[in-house]
Amino acid sequence: MIVAGKAVVVPGTNIDTDVLYPGIYLNIDDPELMKPYLFEGLDRSLRDQLVGDTVLVVGENFGMGSSREHVPLAMKAWGVRCVVGVSFARIFYRNCINLALPAITCPAAAAAAKPGSEISVDASAGKVSVDGEEFVATAVPPFMLEMLERGGVIPWAQHKLARA
Amino acid sequence: MGYTVAEKILLNHSDVDHVEPGQVIMVRCDVVLANDVTGPLAFRQMEKMGTDEVFDRSKIVMVADHFAPAKDERSAILIKRLKEWSLAHEVAFYDQGRGGIEHNLIAQEGWVVPGSLIVGGDSHTCTHGALGAFSSGLGSTDIAYCLVFGEFWEAVPGTFQVTVSGEKGRFVTGKDVILAVISQIGAGGGTDNVLEFVGPGVRSLSLDERLAVSNLAVESGAETGIFPADETTAAYLDGRTEKKWEAVHSDPDASYARKLEVDFDKLEPLIAKPHNPENVVPVSDVVGIPIHQVVVGNCSNGTMTDLRQAARMVEGKSVHERTRMIVVPATQKIYREALAEGLIDILVEAGATVSTPTCGPCFGGHTGALAPGENSLTTTNRNFKGRAGSPDASVYLGNAFVAGAAAVAGEIVNPEDVAA
């Protein structure tokens, strides 16, 4: 699975899902309507960089806190193709995999990326390229890789239901 | 090599014959829980899967708690959808006035027993480790899959063993135990692991206090915090559930990813400073910070134990003129017990606002948002920037003694200095 896009750098460690998508907007259940509130509690100007295909570059323990899937749903709705980071909180990571949004652990690539860098990610090979320079990512376990390649939990469930 | 409690419960709920940390397995659920925020989102995902059939209606629980009572039309629509879906699928549904905050509620109503596997569309589903269960907070797509198939994929976590020892101080509670752990390992330190609480100090933690400990496990990144069942657990469950259960304990030769210690003899009430639960200091380090709002409640500390602690600190006194105090009993049953015991009267007489059970003030959803420049002392579990209203407000987390004391003093004080 290969995805690519322009880097949008989200600085900081322990970025929680409350700042990524504040609680007062949790009464929205349509991903298109979630878009205006992504990054609302962190830095609204980050949304201006979400043009075309993008790759978010994030720090340590990204996405900690609430299980709110509004965060990766809004990211996908904005055209975010991948999240490359130092490390991820458990539920945020699960939500990404389940929605077929690759969350790739690669601290070196995260350090090298600048806003607007051209990033391409080969999740299967465990490689991240930043402006042509290649970095080795932490391998995505086979189960999660298969989930990503199948398009996430929904196609996975459809497949299972079709076989039943 | 033996297994930890977490590994044993996962093994018992899967089709594999061996588990080890990092291995990805499918795990069966005994309870699938969702609320008015995560439920409707899961139902959308189910529709995309192309099915309306649930795996077992007797194992599904829906609770209106986040935006209930509805703060606006959009919230009302979500709650209506949750209710209609629940009635149509004949699953358990707890509406406002009949339930409360989901985690306290399902523990109280006997849905959770030791050794069981609980999943919920809410990160604080980790709370149920207090009863010796394995519980996991999931997102809505996960919950949709659980509703349909009764299982989820799980990367088997490692286990951090936390040994609690010593004699608990007069104003020290379970909340301080878990803040001490978060302080030791940091907000992401428990990622890919669960916490397991053992040792002589565990006996002095009531079930209510254990709920608080397990509830904040996720603030360390851990999946849950497990208290292997003991006589406290058995006494709590007596008459509460018809489910059969057996205590699950770790094998003597189980392998731990890390070992931690919390010694009550060295523990005073703790405070997590803004804007991260890992910013933990002894209460004595932050004495004198003015407090504009106190909240006692939420899924970590809205139990009878907490209401008693807060009431004890304000009894016969008045909430400081600088300060607003909001008290949120975690469930309707707790609310009634607190009424019967006279706690609500003590709190209201002192000037507190008592709310119906709801998650509102904890996540900034409604009821008690903060203005810029205001400081809040709450018994809740998160003090992230902007979570409870203005991003320019500051939230301090502490136990219910500390909260009650701050309400009376109008500033952070050591409960020792307020208590008669």
Interface residues (C-beta under 8 A of the other chain):
Chain A: N14 D16 D18 V19 P22 G23 I24 L26 N27 I28 D29 G41 E60 N61 M64 G65 S66 S67 R68 E69 H70 P72 S87 A89 R90 I91 R94 N95 N98 L99 P141 P142 F143 M144 M147 G152 V153 I154 W156 A157 Q158 K160 L161
Chain B: G22 V24 V37 T38 P40 L41 R44 Q45 K48 M49 G50 T51 H66 F67 K71 D72 R74 S75 L78 G121 D122 S123 G137 L138 G139 S140 T141 D142 A144 Y145 V148 F149 W153 A155 A187 G188 T191 D192 V218 G221 E223 N276 E278 F363 G364 G365 H366 R382 F384 K385 G386 R387 P391
